[in-house]
Each structure stands twice: as C-alpha cells, then as structure tokens.
Amino acid sequence: HVMGQLVRTIEIDNIKAGFHQVQWNSLTDNGQKVPSGMYIVRMKAISTEGKKMFQKSQKIVYLK
C-alpha cells in the first residue's frame, strides 16, 4: 500500500554532466527517521539552459 506522501527533497544545483550518486540518510525533511518499507525515489535533472530534462522513478525497500 503506497501512501504517496513526500518524505524528503534533496536538491543539488550546478553539477557537471556525468554519473553522480546521492545518499539519503533515511530522514524526512523534518529530520525524523522513516520506518522500514517501500519508497519511490524520483530523480529529475534539468540542463542549465533548461532545454533538456531527464526524469526517472524507481522503487526501493528501506530496511532498518
């Protein structure tokens, strides 16, 4: 059962093109620990001139 609530937003500005990793410390935007369960991670990248966009969603399972 997916509740569809946003738990965390991580923004990274002005990085060079290429492969990058983002780590999530399992905290919400309010600093609270999330419970174990399934989460959907959505990544969105927009080129600096705004002409190109990439977006992908993926399910992950978080286990404590």
C-alpha positions as CSV (number, residue, x, y, z in Angstrom):
1,H,0.0,0.0,0.0
2,V,1.7,3.2,-1.2
3,M,0.6,6.3,0.7
4,G,2.0,8.8,-1.8
5,Q,3.4,11.2,0.8
6,L,6.6,13.2,0.0
7,V,9.1,12.5,2.8
8,R,12.3,14.1,1.5
9,T,13.5,16.5,-1.1
10,I,17.2,16.7,-1.9
11,E,18.4,19.4,-4.4
12,I,21.8,19.6,-5.9
13,D,22.5,22.6,-8.1
14,N,25.0,23.2,-10.9
15,I,26.9,19.9,-11.2
16,K,28.8,18.8,-14.3
17,A,27.3,16.3,-16.7
18,G,28.2,12.7,-15.9
19,F,27.4,10.0,-13.4
20,H,26.7,11.0,-9.8
21,Q,25.4,9.4,-6.6
22,V,23.1,10.8,-4.0
23,Q,22.9,9.3,-0.5
24,W,19.7,9.6,1.7
25,N,20.2,9.3,5.4
26,S,16.6,7.9,5.9
27,L,15.4,11.2,7.4
28,T,12.4,13.2,6.4
29,D,12.6,16.9,5.6
30,N,11.7,17.5,9.2
31,G,14.6,15.3,10.5
32,Q,12.5,12.3,11.6
33,K,13.6,8.7,10.8
34,V,11.3,7.0,8.3
35,P,10.0,3.5,9.1
36,S,11.1,0.4,7.1
37,G,9.1,-0.1,4.0
38,M,8.9,0.6,0.3
39,Y,9.6,4.0,-1.1
40,I,9.6,5.5,-4.5
41,V,12.7,7.6,-5.4
42,R,12.2,10.2,-8.2
43,M,15.2,11.9,-9.8
44,K,14.8,14.9,-12.1
45,A,17.6,16.6,-13.9
46,I,17.3,19.8,-16.0
47,S,20.1,21.2,-18.1
48,T,21.4,24.7,-17.1
49,E,19.8,26.3,-20.2
50,G,16.5,24.5,-19.5
51,K,16.3,22.8,-22.9
52,K,16.9,19.1,-21.8
53,M,15.3,17.2,-19.0
54,F,15.7,13.7,-17.6
55,Q,13.3,12.1,-15.1
56,K,13.2,8.6,-13.6
57,S,11.3,6.9,-10.8
58,Q,12.4,3.7,-9.0
59,K,11.0,1.7,-6.1
60,I,13.4,0.9,-3.2
61,V,13.0,-1.0,0.0
62,Y,14.4,0.6,3.2
63,L,15.2,-1.9,6.0
64,K,16.5,-0.8,9.4
